[in-house]
Amino acid sequence: MTDATREKKTAALASVGSSILLVVLKTFLAISTGSVAVLSEMLHSCLDLVAAVITYLSVRVADKPADADHLYGHAKVESFSAFVETGLLVMTAVYVIYEAVRRLFLGEVHLKPSFTAIAVLTVAMGIDLLRSRSLTRVFKKYPSEALEADALHFSTDVWSTLVVIIGISAAWVGMKFNMPWLVYLDPVAALAVSGVILWIGARLGKRTSDALLDVAPSGLRERIEEAVGKMDGVIGTDRLRVRRAGQRYFVDVTIKVPRTMSLEQAHATSDAVENRIAQIVPADIVVHMEPRARQGEHLLETIRAIAQRQGVPVHELSAHIFEGRLFIELHLEVDETSSLGQAHHTASLLEDEIRKVAGKSALINIHIEPLGGVIAGSEEMRELGRSVQAFLTALQSEYNEVLDFHDVHVRNAEHKILVSCHCLMHGGLKITEVHDISAALEDRVKENFPQIFRVTIHPEPVEENP
């Protein structure tokens, strides 16, 4: 059991004990004085006892964690207990109003007021005040709807008991100084107590019904929607729902994100949205993302989105105006085990979709190349490196400027075979000559080894590396 649960249960149990003591005191006074105001207070205290017991039971249940049958936890128990208390409040107020009206208009008022009754009611008011403050301290420290309702009950008891004391005192003064009309202040005081009960019941009933019907707290939805809508990577929100169970909130939000956003970027945006909402209200948050086109989306972004939707990778995407017509060119990567017919079908489907947004007159050229799904092992890379080294060494007879090839490295990166090496040349050569020789050598290697994607040659002056 956590410290919060233990302290909340202790406070609720102390309320039960206080309520029992108050019921006993006010029952004795109601019988001895015959006051309808004291009777209303006694009934009110009976209600408080029932409410305190319900609060204690609800606090025991509400802090239980979620389980297979209660996926959102048990916090709604507190709202339900408060709803029951509201019904009891209304029933009590109706009865007291009936009794007060009957005594005012349909019968005589028989009171036996005394100083003892006033003293006992003053003690009861002190107990109510102490319990109200104690419960308020606990529910502010550990938010609890049930304890808050209980504290509210005890705080209203303070004022209603004060009203009853005024009514009893007036009747006592009327008997002492022969002013019998003051006795009617007792049922009037009872009506005042009933008014307090109905007022607090209406407030409590509104709050509990809102909680049970999942009414979003005022302004919270708008605050979250505004904050999320301003975040980077979020185009807007489609739907936002907020519900509360006890003091715990649940937020479901659907956000619109750019459709060209990668899965990792989308996930990072989702995390950022969750963190931003948590800064506004601690909650259990679910973020759903819908891909959408940006306002004024560029044509190339649209084409990338089309390719993503079809599940085909593209690169080297460009668009130009050629002889007055839009010319679009891109490289399409297909499974390296595909036949030409299968690859061409994939390219045709992509071309048809692009033409829908680019226009029927657009010229579209799609270069098809293997995806490179098979990653060669290290031994295969070493063997290819030896072959490249031998080929470059043989080329030295054709390129007199090249004195040596060394540090030949072959590696596989992102499904592409890359080659790099160093070569020695005379330091007096012009850089333009060196560049032309390096480019020619790179082309010769790629011609002889078509599986190689890129060759990089680093020239060094022989004078610095003899």
Stockholm file with secondary structure:
# STOCKHOLM 1.0

chainA/1-466         MTDATREKKTAALASVGSSILLVVLKTFLAISTGSVAVLSEMLHSCLDLVAAVITYLSVRVADKPADADHLYGHAKVESFSAFVETGLLVMTAVYVIYEAVRRLFLGEVHLKPSFTAIAVLTVAMGIDLLRSRSLTRVFKKYPSEALEADALHFSTDVWSTLVVIIGISAAWVGMKFNMPWLVYLDPVAALAVSGVILWIGARLGKRTSDALLDVAPSGLRERIEEAVGKMDGVIGTDRLRVRRAGQRYFVDVTIKVPRTMSLEQAHATSDAVENRIAQIVPADIVVHMEPRARQGEHLLETIRAIAQRQGVPVHELSAHIFEGRLFIELHLEVDETSSLGQAHHTASLLEDEIRKVAGKSALINIHIEPLGGVIAGSEEMRELGRSVQAFLTALQSEYNEVLDFHDVHVRNAEHKILVSCHCLMHGGLKITEVHDISAALEDRVKENFPQIFRVTIHPEPVEENP
#=GR chainA/1-466 SS CCHHHHHHHHHHHHHHHHHHHHHHHHHHHHHHHCCHHHHHHHHHHHHHHHHHHHHHHHHHHHTSCCCSSCTTCSTHHHHHHHHHHHHHHHHHHHHHHHHHHHHHHTSCCCCCCCHHHHHHHHHHHHHHHHHHHHHHHHHHHSCCHHHHHHHHHHHHHHHHHHHHHHHHHHHHHHHHTTCGGGGGHHHHHHHHHHHHHHHHHHHHHHHHHHHHTTCCCTTHHHHHHHHHHTSTTCCEEEEEEEEEETTEEEEEEEEEEETTCCHHHHHHHHHHHHHHHHHHSCEEEEEEEEEECCTTCCHHHHHHHHHHHHTCCEEEEEEEEETTEEEEEEEEEECTTCCHHHHHHHHHHHHHHHHHHHCTTCEEEEEEEECCCCCCCHHHHHHHHHHHHHHHHHHTTTCTTEEEEEEEEEEEETTEEEEEEEEEECTTSCHHHHHHHHHHHHHHHHHHCTTEEEEEEEEEETTTCC
#=GC SS_cons         CCHHHHHHHHHHHHHHHHHHHHHHHHHHHHHHHCCHHHHHHHHHHHHHHHHHHHHHHHHHHHTSCCCSSCTTCSTHHHHHHHHHHHHHHHHHHHHHHHHHHHHHHTSCCCCCCCHHHHHHHHHHHHHHHHHHHHHHHHHHHSCCHHHHHHHHHHHHHHHHHHHHHHHHHHHHHHHHTTCGGGGGHHHHHHHHHHHHHHHHHHHHHHHHHHHHTTCCCTTHHHHHHHHHHTSTTCCEEEEEEEEEETTEEEEEEEEEEETTCCHHHHHHHHHHHHHHHHHHSCEEEEEEEEEECCTTCCHHHHHHHHHHHHTCCEEEEEEEEETTEEEEEEEEEECTTCCHHHHHHHHHHHHHHHHHHHCTTCEEEEEEEECCCCCCCHHHHHHHHHHHHHHHHHHTTTCTTEEEEEEEEEEEETTEEEEEEEEEECTTSCHHHHHHHHHHHHHHHHHHCTTEEEEEEEEEETTTCC
//
